[in-house]
């Protein structure tokens, strides 16, 4: 819309100059605004407005194509087809299946974070679904497969533990419960290994108090791991260095009582003998209380390399 000088409203006689200027400016702004609004209309500018004429593929076709690609070993391509269902047909009967298959195919492609995101979305949308346990399992395993060695940060280990514990709490009778329990042992063993690494470091630096704190964590939180025997022996060593002989004797006694054939007990026994002492349990010690009713029911720990 163009504006000429003649099209502007005249300033009536008797109107103050200030008021007349304001009216003129208001009219100019209004008319100028028409030009601006017109310029924003995409239909007046064909070069800007380009309608998307791509046909939307039916949900069942996308789902079947995803299955076909998965069967051919193309997990990544299958994931894209399943994910497309949720975007183009979120209310179709295939949408729920598509989200679950997106989680699965991303897991198959080792795209852990994408698998976690899709699993969480499925659980949030379908908490009462019979497949929710499977989605929770995919999420937990995606965290589990990112567990690093014990020299690095163990955030993913903690997340895996939380996800497996949620699986057991929500779906205790699911077919994934047994494997979740085994994976929990491995993940906890990993956290115990991290504590042991730090504790040994402090022990070598003769920071005995800091070392005790790390080994204490292991015997209280991770008793069923393979690190608990060494942790008890290292407690004896650190307490002997600190001159706290009562706790040193208790740690060795508890070690001998629960793991009599352990080589770590033999080391602890020799250490006490070198100081003219022998294992003796103080029932009031936190070490003794930590092992009240202790029973090591697992026959061994599965290593990460065997999965």
C-alpha positions as CSV (number, residue, x, y, z in Angstrom):
1,X,0.0,0.0,0.0
2,X,1.6,3.3,-1.2
3,X,0.9,6.6,0.4
4,X,0.8,10.0,-1.4
5,X,0.9,13.4,0.1
6,X,-2.7,14.0,-0.9
7,X,-3.9,10.8,0.8
8,X,-2.9,12.1,4.2
9,X,-5.7,13.6,6.3
10,X,-5.9,17.4,6.3
11,X,-5.2,19.3,9.5
12,X,-8.5,21.0,10.4
13,X,-8.7,24.7,11.1
14,X,-8.7,25.5,14.8
15,X,-6.6,22.4,15.6
16,X,-3.5,23.2,17.5
17,X,-0.2,22.7,15.6
18,X,1.0,20.1,18.1
19,X,-2.3,18.1,17.9
20,X,-2.3,18.4,14.1
21,X,1.2,17.0,13.9
22,X,0.3,14.1,16.2
23,X,-2.7,13.2,14.0
24,X,-0.6,13.4,10.9
25,X,2.1,11.2,12.4
26,X,-0.4,8.7,13.6
27,X,-2.0,8.4,10.2
28,X,1.4,8.0,8.6
29,X,2.4,5.3,11.1
30,X,-0.9,3.4,10.5
31,X,-0.5,3.5,6.8
32,X,3.1,2.6,7.0
33,X,2.1,-0.4,9.2
34,X,0.0,-1.6,6.4
35,X,3.0,-1.9,4.2
36,X,4.9,-3.7,6.9
37,X,2.1,-6.2,7.5
38,X,1.7,-6.7,3.8
39,X,5.4,-7.5,3.5
40,X,5.0,-10.2,6.1
41,X,2.3,-12.0,4.2
42,X,4.0,-15.0,2.6
43,X,1.3,-15.4,0.0
44,X,2.3,-11.9,-1.4
45,X,5.9,-13.2,-1.8
46,X,5.9,-16.5,-3.7
47,X,9.7,-16.8,-3.5
48,X,9.3,-17.0,0.3
49,X,6.3,-19.2,0.7
50,X,7.1,-22.7,-0.5
51,X,4.5,-25.2,0.8
52,X,5.7,-28.7,1.8
53,X,4.0,-31.0,-0.6
54,X,5.9,-34.1,0.6
55,X,3.3,-36.8,1.3
56,X,3.1,-38.1,4.8
57,X,4.0,-41.8,4.9
58,X,1.5,-44.0,6.7
59,X,2.5,-45.2,10.2
60,X,2.1,-48.9,9.3
61,X,4.4,-48.4,6.3
62,X,7.1,-46.7,8.4
63,X,6.9,-49.4,11.0
64,X,7.2,-52.2,8.5
65,X,10.1,-50.5,6.8
66,X,11.8,-50.2,10.2
67,X,11.4,-53.9,10.8
68,X,12.8,-54.7,7.4
69,X,15.9,-52.5,7.9
70,X,16.4,-54.0,11.4
71,X,16.2,-57.5,9.9
72,X,18.9,-56.5,7.3
73,X,21.2,-55.3,10.1
74,X,20.6,-51.6,9.5
75,X,19.8,-50.6,13.1
76,X,20.5,-46.9,12.5
77,X,18.2,-46.7,9.5
78,X,15.5,-48.7,11.3
79,X,15.7,-46.3,14.2
80,X,15.1,-43.3,11.9
81,X,11.9,-45.0,10.5
82,X,10.5,-45.8,13.9
83,X,11.3,-42.4,15.2
84,X,9.5,-40.8,12.2
85,X,6.2,-42.5,13.4
86,X,6.2,-40.5,16.6
87,X,6.7,-37.3,14.6
88,X,4.2,-37.7,11.8
89,X,1.5,-40.0,13.5
90,X,1.9,-39.6,17.2
91,X,-1.7,-40.8,17.9
92,X,-1.6,-43.8,15.6
93,X,-1.7,-47.4,17.0
94,X,1.9,-47.7,15.8
95,X,3.2,-44.7,17.8
96,X,3.7,-46.6,21.1
97,X,5.5,-49.5,19.3
98,X,7.6,-47.0,17.4
99,X,9.0,-45.4,20.5
100,X,9.9,-48.7,22.0
101,X,11.5,-49.9,18.8
102,X,13.4,-46.6,18.6
103,X,14.9,-47.3,22.0
104,X,15.8,-50.9,21.0
105,X,17.3,-50.0,17.6
106,X,19.4,-47.2,19.1
107,X,20.6,-49.7,21.7
108,X,21.5,-52.1,18.9
109,X,23.4,-49.3,17.2
110,X,25.3,-48.5,20.4
111,X,23.7,-45.1,20.5
112,X,23.3,-45.2,24.3
113,X,22.1,-41.7,25.0
114,X,19.4,-41.9,22.2
115,X,18.3,-45.3,23.6
116,X,18.0,-43.8,27.1
117,X,16.0,-40.8,25.8
118,X,13.5,-43.0,23.9
119,X,13.2,-45.4,26.8
120,X,12.3,-42.6,29.2
121,X,9.8,-41.3,26.7
122,X,8.1,-44.6,26.4
123,X,7.9,-45.1,30.2
124,X,6.5,-41.6,30.7
125,X,3.9,-42.1,28.1
126,X,3.0,-45.8,28.9
127,X,3.8,-46.4,32.6
128,X,1.2,-49.2,32.8
129,X,2.3,-51.0,29.6
130,X,3.5,-54.6,29.8
131,X,6.5,-53.4,27.8
132,X,7.5,-50.7,30.4
133,X,9.8,-53.2,32.1
134,X,11.6,-53.8,28.8
135,X,12.0,-50.1,28.3
136,X,13.4,-49.7,31.8
137,X,15.8,-52.6,31.1
138,X,17.0,-51.0,27.8
139,X,17.7,-47.7,29.8
140,X,19.6,-49.5,32.5
141,X,21.7,-51.5,30.1
142,X,22.5,-48.3,28.1
143,X,23.9,-46.8,31.3
144,X,25.6,-50.1,32.1
145,X,27.4,-50.3,28.7
146,X,29.0,-46.9,29.4
147,X,30.6,-47.9,32.7
148,X,34.3,-46.8,32.5
149,X,37.3,-48.4,34.3
150,X,37.8,-47.6,38.0
151,X,40.3,-44.9,37.3
152,X,37.7,-42.6,35.8
153,X,34.6,-40.8,37.0
154,X,31.8,-43.3,37.9
155,X,28.7,-41.2,37.1
156,X,27.4,-43.7,34.6
157,X,27.9,-46.5,37.1
158,X,25.7,-44.7,39.6
159,X,23.0,-44.1,37.0
160,X,23.1,-47.8,36.0
161,X,22.6,-48.8,39.6
162,X,19.7,-46.5,40.0
163,X,18.1,-47.7,36.8
164,X,18.5,-51.4,37.7
165,X,17.1,-50.7,41.2
166,X,14.1,-49.0,39.7
167,X,13.5,-52.0,37.5
168,X,13.6,-54.4,40.5
169,X,11.3,-52.1,42.5
170,X,8.7,-51.5,39.8
171,X,8.8,-54.8,38.0
172,X,10.2,-57.4,40.5
173,X,8.6,-60.3,38.7
174,X,9.7,-59.3,35.2
175,X,11.9,-61.6,33.1
176,X,14.7,-59.0,33.3
177,X,14.9,-59.1,37.2
178,X,17.5,-61.8,37.4
179,X,19.8,-60.2,35.0
180,X,19.3,-56.8,36.7
181,X,20.5,-58.3,40.0
182,X,23.6,-59.7,38.4
183,X,24.4,-56.4,36.7
184,X,23.9,-54.6,40.0
185,X,26.6,-56.8,41.5
186,X,29.0,-55.8,38.7
187,X,28.2,-52.1,39.0
188,X,28.6,-52.0,42.7
189,X,31.9,-53.9,42.4
190,X,33.0,-51.1,40.1
191,X,32.2,-48.4,42.6
192,X,34.0,-50.4,45.3
193,X,37.0,-50.6,43.0
194,X,37.0,-46.9,42.6
195,X,37.0,-46.4,46.4
196,X,39.8,-48.9,46.7
197,X,41.9,-47.0,44.1
198,X,41.6,-43.8,46.0
199,X,42.2,-45.4,49.3
200,X,45.4,-47.0,48.1
201,X,46.5,-43.7,46.8
202,X,46.0,-42.0,50.2
203,X,47.7,-45.0,51.9
204,X,50.8,-44.6,49.7
205,X,50.8,-40.8,50.5
206,X,50.6,-41.7,54.2
207,X,47.3,-39.8,54.5
208,X,46.0,-42.6,56.7
209,X,42.8,-40.8,57.9
210,X,41.7,-40.2,54.3
211,X,42.5,-43.8,53.4
212,X,40.4,-45.1,56.3
213,X,37.4,-43.2,55.1
214,X,37.6,-44.8,51.6
215,X,38.1,-48.4,52.9
216,X,35.3,-47.8,55.4
217,X,32.9,-47.0,52.5
218,X,33.8,-50.3,50.9
219,X,33.0,-52.5,54.0
220,X,29.8,-50.6,54.8
221,X,28.3,-50.2,51.3
222,X,29.9,-52.9,49.2
223,X,30.2,-56.0,51.4
224,X,29.3,-58.5,48.6
225,X,32.0,-57.2,46.2
226,X,35.3,-58.9,45.7
227,X,37.0,-55.8,47.2
228,X,35.8,-56.2,50.8
229,X,38.6,-58.6,51.9
230,X,41.3,-56.2,50.8
231,X,39.4,-53.3,52.3
232,X,39.5,-55.0,55.8
233,X,43.2,-55.7,55.5
234,X,43.9,-52.1,54.4
235,X,41.9,-50.9,57.4
236,X,44.2,-52.9,59.7
237,X,47.2,-51.4,57.9
238,X,46.0,-47.8,58.1
239,X,44.9,-48.1,61.8
240,X,48.2,-49.7,62.7
241,X,50.0,-46.7,61.1
242,X,47.7,-44.3,63.1
243,X,48.3,-46.2,66.3
244,X,44.6,-47.1,66.7
245,X,45.4,-50.8,67.5
246,X,41.9,-51.7,68.7
247,X,40.4,-51.0,65.2
248,X,43.3,-52.7,63.5
249,X,42.8,-55.8,65.5
250,X,39.0,-55.7,64.9
251,X,39.4,-55.4,61.2
252,X,41.7,-58.4,61.1
253,X,39.5,-60.4,63.3
254,X,36.4,-59.7,61.2
255,X,38.4,-60.6,58.1
256,X,39.5,-63.9,59.6
257,X,36.0,-64.8,60.8
258,X,34.3,-64.2,57.4
259,X,37.1,-65.1,55.0
260,X,39.4,-67.5,56.9
261,X,41.1,-68.7,53.8
262,X,41.7,-65.3,52.3
263,X,45.4,-64.3,51.5
264,X,44.4,-60.9,52.8
265,X,43.8,-62.3,56.2
266,X,47.2,-63.9,56.2
267,X,48.7,-60.5,55.4
268,X,46.7,-58.8,58.2
269,X,47.7,-61.4,60.7
270,X,51.4,-61.0,59.9
271,X,51.0,-57.2,60.2
272,X,49.6,-57.5,63.7
273,X,52.2,-60.0,64.7
274,X,54.9,-57.6,63.7
275,X,53.5,-55.2,66.3
276,X,53.2,-57.8,69.0
277,X,49.4,-58.0,68.5
278,X,46.9,-60.5,67.3
279,X,43.3,-60.3,65.8
280,X,40.7,-59.5,68.4
281,X,37.2,-58.3,67.7
282,X,35.7,-55.3,69.5
283,X,31.9,-55.8,69.3
284,X,31.4,-52.1,69.8
285,X,33.4,-51.2,66.7
286,X,31.7,-50.0,63.6
287,X,33.7,-52.6,61.7
288,X,32.1,-55.4,63.8
289,X,28.6,-53.9,63.6
290,X,28.9,-53.6,59.8
291,X,29.2,-57.4,59.6
292,X,26.5,-58.4,62.0
293,X,24.4,-60.9,60.2
294,X,26.7,-60.8,57.2
295,X,26.3,-63.6,54.7
296,X,28.1,-63.7,51.4
297,X,25.5,-65.4,49.4
298,X,27.0,-64.8,45.9
299,X,29.4,-67.3,44.7
300,X,31.5,-64.8,42.8
301,X,31.5,-61.6,41.0
302,X,31.0,-61.3,37.2
303,X,33.7,-59.2,35.6
304,X,32.9,-56.6,33.0
305,X,34.9,-58.4,30.4
306,X,32.7,-61.5,30.6
307,X,29.4,-59.7,29.6
